[in-house]
């Protein structure tokens, strides 16, 4: 059975001290506020309300953990790039998410959602640069691809891949739509491969 299809919520962490102990391979999901991250998680899990979808940018301020079975987990990080958030909240985000990424040795992959119509914004680039010390592989999902024509989607995909190469950033890139489910099966297959075979991925270390 698919790991995503048996996902269930286990904990929310508002501080580093709240983060549950490592138990096995873990995937982290990140993205700009309101980019469709929660919808993507719900689509991968085949559920409607596993991850809460908010219309208010910057509302989620915790890391939410979901159990995927066999010790595997998914960590839903709070959205980044919400410029209107008070400085103290942005500082809290930096501390929580930065601390999580720096300390989490069980990470077997980081998924970054970007709007297919506006990929690699300044906030996206800043997050990818901030992510550079983390050895886990990356998957960039170009969300809301249903809002583009086929030709526009392919052009966005090619342009994103080219710009990543030019920036020296290694990542898989896929088109993705929670609405019409384009790319859902392909993304799920890749991520489940990372969960099943974490030892062959760079940087993975299981806590003893």
One Martini backbone bead per residue (centre of mass of N, CA, C, O) as a GRO file, in nm:
protein
  208
    1UNK     BB    1   0.098   0.035   0.020
    2UNK     BB    2   0.084   0.353   0.016
    3UNK     BB    3   0.219   0.581   0.222
    4UNK     BB    4   0.026   0.824   0.161
    5UNK     BB    5  -0.252   0.659   0.204
    6UNK     BB    6  -0.161   0.631   0.536
    7UNK     BB    7  -0.179   0.908   0.633
    8UNK     BB    8  -0.119   1.078   0.958
    9UNK     BB    9  -0.150   1.273   1.214
   10UNK     BB   10   0.085   1.359   1.503
   11UNK     BB   11   0.223   1.667   1.489
   12UNK     BB   12   0.312   1.987   1.637
   13UNK     BB   13   0.566   2.251   1.582
   14UNK     BB   14   0.670   2.564   1.741
   15UNK     BB   15   0.934   2.425   1.839
   16UNK     BB   16   1.218   2.247   1.865
   17UNK     BB   17   1.113   2.090   2.125
   18UNK     BB   18   0.850   1.965   1.961
   19UNK     BB   19   1.008   1.778   1.797
   20UNK     BB   20   1.014   1.477   1.700
   21UNK     BB   21   1.165   1.203   1.700
   22UNK     BB   22   1.347   1.008   1.523
   23UNK     BB   23   1.243   0.706   1.306
   24UNK     BB   24   1.299   0.788   0.997
   25UNK     BB   25   1.222   0.864   0.706
   26UNK     BB   26   1.205   1.212   0.573
   27UNK     BB   27   0.977   1.453   0.447
   28UNK     BB   28   0.994   1.783   0.312
   29UNK     BB   29   0.767   2.064   0.290
   30UNK     BB   30   0.781   2.350   0.068
   31UNK     BB   31   0.677   2.707   0.042
   32UNK     BB   32   0.503   2.947  -0.045
   33UNK     BB   33   0.258   3.124   0.037
   34UNK     BB   34  -0.011   2.994  -0.137
   35UNK     BB   35   0.105   2.757  -0.352
   36UNK     BB   36  -0.020   2.451  -0.268
   37UNK     BB   37   0.090   2.250  -0.049
   38UNK     BB   38  -0.156   2.121   0.091
   39UNK     BB   39  -0.286   2.020  -0.174
   40UNK     BB   40  -0.052   1.833  -0.249
   41UNK     BB   41  -0.065   1.648  -0.006
   42UNK     BB   42  -0.358   1.560  -0.049
   43UNK     BB   43  -0.313   1.437  -0.333
   44UNK     BB   44  -0.097   1.224  -0.250
   45UNK     BB   45  -0.308   1.102  -0.021
   46UNK     BB   46  -0.612   1.106  -0.119
   47UNK     BB   47  -0.715   1.377   0.023
   48UNK     BB   48  -0.885   1.670   0.155
   49UNK     BB   49  -0.791   1.709   0.500
   50UNK     BB   50  -0.503   1.656   0.603
   51UNK     BB   51  -0.423   1.930   0.501
   52UNK     BB   52  -0.459   2.256   0.567
   53UNK     BB   53  -0.646   2.496   0.382
   54UNK     BB   54  -0.546   2.830   0.327
   55UNK     BB   55  -0.630   3.178   0.237
   56UNK     BB   56  -0.408   3.269   0.449
   57UNK     BB   57  -0.123   3.402   0.452
   58UNK     BB   58   0.084   3.277   0.714
   59UNK     BB   59  -0.083   3.096   0.916
   60UNK     BB   60   0.128   2.881   0.924
   61UNK     BB   61   0.362   2.819   1.224
   62UNK     BB   62   0.410   2.512   1.186
   63UNK     BB   63   0.520   2.184   1.216
   64UNK     BB   64   0.378   1.916   1.038
   65UNK     BB   65   0.319   1.575   1.122
   66UNK     BB   66   0.328   1.265   0.926
   67UNK     BB   67   0.238   0.942   0.906
   68UNK     BB   68   0.360   0.662   0.671
   69UNK     BB   69   0.486   0.433   0.793
   70UNK     BB   70   0.754   0.256   0.899
   71UNK     BB   71   0.876   0.541   1.031
   72UNK     BB   72   0.761   0.739   0.840
   73UNK     BB   73   0.769   1.093   0.728
   74UNK     BB   74   0.596   1.413   0.719
   75UNK     BB   75   0.695   1.760   0.669
   76UNK     BB   76   0.515   2.062   0.722
   77UNK     BB   77   0.608   2.365   0.632
   78UNK     BB   78   0.607   2.679   0.667
   79UNK     BB   79   0.561   2.941   0.489
   80UNK     BB   80   0.728   3.150   0.269
   81UNK     BB   81   0.745   3.497   0.179
   82UNK     BB   82   0.577   3.674   0.397
   83UNK     BB   83   0.619   4.009   0.409
   84UNK     BB   84   0.375   4.101   0.616
   85UNK     BB   85   0.506   3.981   0.837
   86UNK     BB   86   0.624   4.008   1.121
   87UNK     BB   87   0.943   4.003   1.224
   88UNK     BB   88   0.905   3.799   1.459
   89UNK     BB   89   0.784   3.575   1.275
   90UNK     BB   90   1.021   3.546   1.078
   91UNK     BB   91   1.227   3.470   1.297
   92UNK     BB   92   1.078   3.216   1.390
   93UNK     BB   93   1.095   3.069   1.122
   94UNK     BB   94   1.401   3.058   1.100
   95UNK     BB   95   1.448   2.898   1.360
   96UNK     BB   96   1.269   2.650   1.307
   97UNK     BB   97   1.345   2.565   1.012
   98UNK     BB   98   1.652   2.586   1.035
   99UNK     BB   99   1.682   2.385   1.269
  100UNK     BB  100   1.553   2.145   1.134
  101UNK     BB  101   1.739   2.120   0.879
  102UNK     BB  102   2.015   2.105   1.041
  103UNK     BB  103   1.923   1.841   1.238
  104UNK     BB  104   1.788   1.646   1.019
  105UNK     BB  105   1.918   1.329   0.944
  106UNK     BB  106   1.642   1.183   0.812
  107UNK     BB  107   1.651   1.319   0.549
  108UNK     BB  108   1.533   1.217   0.203
  109UNK     BB  109   1.371   1.495   0.133
  110UNK     BB  110   1.287   1.798  -0.063
  111UNK     BB  111   0.989   1.979  -0.117
  112UNK     BB  112   0.923   2.232  -0.371
  113UNK     BB  113   0.688   2.475  -0.414
  114UNK     BB  114   0.586   2.619  -0.733
  115UNK     BB  115   0.467   2.844  -0.943
  116UNK     BB  116   0.433   2.791  -1.280
  117UNK     BB  117   0.398   3.110  -1.347
  118UNK     BB  118   0.633   3.177  -1.091
  119UNK     BB  119   0.921   3.070  -1.087
  120UNK     BB  120   1.180   3.160  -0.905
  121UNK     BB  121   1.167   3.352  -0.694
  122UNK     BB  122   1.320   3.523  -0.458
  123UNK     BB  123   1.219   3.333  -0.230
  124UNK     BB  124   1.300   3.068  -0.364
  125UNK     BB  125   1.603   3.127  -0.388
  126UNK     BB  126   1.655   3.175  -0.091
  127UNK     BB  127   1.574   2.893   0.003
  128UNK     BB  128   1.776   2.729  -0.171
  129UNK     BB  129   2.024   2.859  -0.045
  130UNK     BB  130   1.953   2.780   0.250
  131UNK     BB  131   1.952   2.461   0.161
  132UNK     BB  132   2.247   2.385   0.066
  133UNK     BB  133   2.358   2.216   0.329
  134UNK     BB  134   2.149   2.012   0.251
  135UNK     BB  135   2.184   1.674   0.129
  136UNK     BB  136   1.917   1.636   0.031
  137UNK     BB  137   1.707   1.588  -0.203
  138UNK     BB  138   1.525   1.751  -0.471
  139UNK     BB  139   1.179   1.864  -0.532
  140UNK     BB  140   1.015   2.035  -0.793
  141UNK     BB  141   0.687   2.172  -0.791
  142UNK     BB  142   0.475   2.287  -1.046
  143UNK     BB  143   0.218   2.445  -0.961
  144UNK     BB  144  -0.075   2.505  -1.127
  145UNK     BB  145  -0.057   2.378  -1.431
  146UNK     BB  146  -0.364   2.411  -1.522
  147UNK     BB  147  -0.314   2.732  -1.594
  148UNK     BB  148  -0.168   2.602  -1.836
  149UNK     BB  149  -0.062   2.525  -2.117
  150UNK     BB  150   0.121   2.291  -2.257
  151UNK     BB  151   0.337   2.484  -2.370
  152UNK     BB  152   0.375   2.653  -2.113
  153UNK     BB  153   0.457   2.419  -1.927
  154UNK     BB  154   0.710   2.328  -2.085
  155UNK     BB  155   0.853   2.601  -2.071
  156UNK     BB  156   0.867   2.620  -1.761
  157UNK     BB  157   1.027   2.363  -1.719
  158UNK     BB  158   1.277   2.433  -1.891
  159UNK     BB  159   1.347   2.703  -1.751
  160UNK     BB  160   1.390   2.593  -1.467
  161UNK     BB  161   1.614   2.394  -1.531
  162UNK     BB  162   1.811   2.601  -1.649
  163UNK     BB  163   1.830   2.792  -1.398
  164UNK     BB  164   1.943   2.577  -1.206
  165UNK     BB  165   2.200   2.514  -1.358
  166UNK     BB  166   2.311   2.808  -1.356
  167UNK     BB  167   2.299   2.799  -1.022
  168UNK     BB  168   2.389   2.506  -0.915
  169UNK     BB  169   2.108   2.339  -0.883
  170UNK     BB  170   1.993   2.041  -0.759
  171UNK     BB  171   1.696   1.904  -0.931
  172UNK     BB  172   1.391   1.800  -0.952
  173UNK     BB  173   1.132   1.845  -1.214
  174UNK     BB  174   0.771   1.910  -1.197
  175UNK     BB  175   0.462   1.891  -1.291
  176UNK     BB  176   0.163   2.026  -1.107
  177UNK     BB  177  -0.180   1.914  -1.005
  178UNK     BB  178  -0.442   1.903  -0.781
  179UNK     BB  179  -0.688   1.926  -0.972
  180UNK     BB  180  -0.590   1.714  -1.228
  181UNK     BB  181  -0.332   1.531  -1.130
  182UNK     BB  182  -0.080   1.631  -1.248
  183UNK     BB  183   0.201   1.441  -1.131
  184UNK     BB  184   0.119   1.271  -0.882
  185UNK     BB  185   0.221   0.982  -0.943
  186UNK     BB  186   0.517   1.060  -1.004
  187UNK     BB  187   0.585   1.189  -0.732
  188UNK     BB  188   0.510   0.952  -0.550
  189UNK     BB  189   0.712   0.749  -0.668
  190UNK     BB  190   0.971   0.902  -0.600
  191UNK     BB  191   0.925   0.943  -0.290
  192UNK     BB  192   0.897   0.638  -0.224
  193UNK     BB  193   1.183   0.570  -0.310
  194UNK     BB  194   1.322   0.745  -0.097
  195UNK     BB  195   1.196   0.597   0.148
  196UNK     BB  196   1.300   0.300   0.073
  197UNK     BB  197   1.613   0.434  -0.021
  198UNK     BB  198   1.799   0.625   0.180
  199UNK     BB  199   2.101   0.512   0.182
  200UNK     BB  200   2.154   0.615  -0.130
  201UNK     BB  201   2.140   0.893  -0.017
  202UNK     BB  202   2.249   1.194   0.049
  203UNK     BB  203   2.302   1.233   0.407
  204UNK     BB  204   2.183   0.985   0.528
  205UNK     BB  205   2.087   0.933   0.884
  206UNK     BB  206   2.025   0.710   1.123
  207UNK     BB  207   1.914   0.700   1.421
  208UNK     BB  208   2.017   0.531   1.733
   0.00000   0.00000   0.00000
